[in-house]
Amino acid sequence: MSTHARLVCSRSFDELRPGESFRTHGRTIGEFDLSAFGALTGDCAPQHLDRSFAAAGPFGERIAHGALVLSYALGLVPIDPERLIALRSLREVKFKQPVQIGDTIHVEVGVGACEPVSADAGLVELVARVVNDRGQLAVRMKIDVLWRRPPGD
């Protein structure tokens, strides 16, 4: 992961600059990921877990659960736990391309609007794009996080 990504995500609210961006490290999606996610969530839809069913479907092979891709994308963003208070919302989530077994995804993140909400916190919009190792856009979304403002910021 780039040093820049960690630096951006460890800044105080007042140091964040709309328009700056970074890229996370990658995460390869494996067969175990789909099986484990299906078992944990109960989402055992055949397009994710049944090789024969998926082969006859529109994508020709098993694809990752959308919620799995979102979860990995959120986990790849290196938010400093001293800064992040809470995830507020996911907005405008659009699935553009399926993520397949063997794909390596990364997240391209831009800092959007930064609005103070109290003396202790600000709302930060992160504009995110989940991209596979072939350069294809898999998901785009906006992530709103509540960012801590330490005294004196």
Backbone hydrogen bonds, N-H to C=O, Kabsch-Sander energy under -0.5 kcal/mol:
donor,donor_aa,acceptor,acceptor_aa,energy
2,S,23,R,-0.8
6,R,2,S,-1.4
7,L,3,T,-2.5
8,V,4,H,-2.7
9,C,5,A,-2.2
10,S,6,R,-0.9
10,S,7,L,-0.6
11,R,8,V,-1.2
13,F,148,R,-0.8
15,E,12,S,-1.5
16,L,12,S,-0.8
16,L,13,F,-1.2
19,G,111,V,-3.2
20,E,17,R,-2.1
22,F,109,V,-2.4
24,T,107,V,-2.5
27,R,105,I,-2.0
29,I,103,D,-3.1
30,G,28,T,-0.5
34,L,30,G,-1.3
35,S,31,E,-2.1
36,A,32,F,-3.3
37,F,33,D,-2.4
38,G,34,L,-2.4
39,A,35,S,-2.3
40,L,36,A,-2.7
41,T,37,F,-2.4
42,G,38,G,-2.1
44,C,42,G,-1.5
48,H,45,A,-2.0
49,L,45,A,-1.4
50,D,46,P,-1.9
51,R,49,L,-0.7
54,A,50,D,-2.8
55,A,51,R,-2.1
56,A,52,S,-1.2
56,A,53,F,-0.6
57,G,54,A,-1.3
60,G,54,A,-0.6
60,G,57,G,-0.8
63,I,47,Q,-2.2
64,A,99,V,-3.5
69,V,65,H,-2.1
70,L,66,G,-2.4
71,S,67,A,-2.3
72,Y,68,L,-2.7
73,A,69,V,-2.6
74,L,70,L,-2.5
75,G,71,S,-2.2
76,L,72,Y,-1.8
77,V,73,A,-0.9
77,V,74,L,-0.6
79,I,77,V,-2.2
80,D,9,C,-1.6
83,R,80,D,-2.1
84,L,80,D,-2.4
85,I,146,L,-3.2
86,A,146,L,-1.1
88,R,86,A,-0.5
88,R,144,D,-2.9
89,S,144,D,-1.7
91,R,142,K,-3.3
94,K,140,R,-2.6
96,K,94,K,-0.7
96,K,138,A,-2.9
97,Q,138,A,-1.5
100,Q,98,P,-0.5
101,I,62,R,-0.8
102,G,29,I,-3.5
103,D,100,Q,-2.3
105,I,27,R,-2.6
105,I,103,D,-0.6
106,H,131,V,-2.0
108,E,129,R,-2.8
109,V,22,F,-3.0
109,V,107,V,-0.6
110,G,127,V,-2.5
111,V,20,E,-2.9
112,G,110,G,-0.6
112,G,125,E,-3.8
115,E,123,L,-2.7
117,V,121,A,-2.3
118,S,121,A,-2.0
122,G,147,W,-2.4
123,L,115,E,-3.4
124,V,122,G,-0.6
124,V,145,V,-2.9
125,E,113,A,-2.7
126,L,124,V,-0.5
126,L,143,I,-3.2
127,V,110,G,-3.1
127,V,125,E,-0.5
128,A,126,L,-0.7
128,A,141,M,-2.9
129,R,108,E,-1.9
130,V,139,V,-3.3
131,V,106,H,-2.4
131,V,129,R,-0.6
132,N,136,Q,-2.4
133,D,104,T,-0.6
135,G,132,N,-2.0
138,A,130,V,-3.2
138,A,136,Q,-0.5
139,V,130,V,-1.4
140,R,94,K,-2.0
141,M,128,A,-2.3
142,K,91,R,-2.7
143,I,126,L,-3.1
144,D,89,S,-2.9
144,D,142,K,-0.5
145,V,124,V,-2.5
145,V,143,I,-0.5
146,L,86,A,-3.1
147,W,122,G,-3.5
147,W,145,V,-0.6
148,R,83,R,-4.1
149,R,120,D,-3.3
153,D,150,P,-2.5
